[in-house]
Amino acid sequence: MKKVSLNFIAFLQAAAVVIYCGLVALFIWSGNEIFGGVPNYFGPLLFLTLFVTSALVTGLLVLGYPIKLFWIENKKKEAIKLLVETALWLVLFVALIIVLFAVYNN
């Protein structure tokens, strides 16, 4: 089996985070259509629970494999390199989203 480069794994991790965030954003954007107005305690409760769950999911997407590399496989340099490359890919995705936002709104 071919060995996949850390940069490609970092790209996949960052892309998975962006896709997940896009799905959550779509859910939030459509919230009024799905649930209607929620003038009670359950709206904020749902939002905060979704927020905490999203933090967990994105943390697992970004940190799961580097933690395995760091502690289980004892590849500390590769783990740190993967985290840095994932962060760089995320910054690139943020820049791309800003450009798309600017183009879409003009």
Residue pairs with C-beta under 8 A, 6 or more apart in sequence:
6 78
6 81
6 82
6 85
7 85
9 65
9 82
10 82
10 85
10 86
10 88
10 89
11 85
11 89
13 61
13 62
13 65
13 82
13 86
13 89
14 62
14 86
14 89
14 90
14 92
14 93
15 89
15 93
16 61
17 58
17 61
17 62
17 90
18 90
18 93
18 97
20 54
20 57
20 58
20 61
21 54
21 58
24 50
24 54
27 34
27 50
28 47
28 50
35 43
38 46
62 83
62 86
63 83
65 82
66 79
66 80
66 82
66 83
66 86
67 79
69 75
69 76
69 78
69 79
69 82
70 76
70 79
70 80
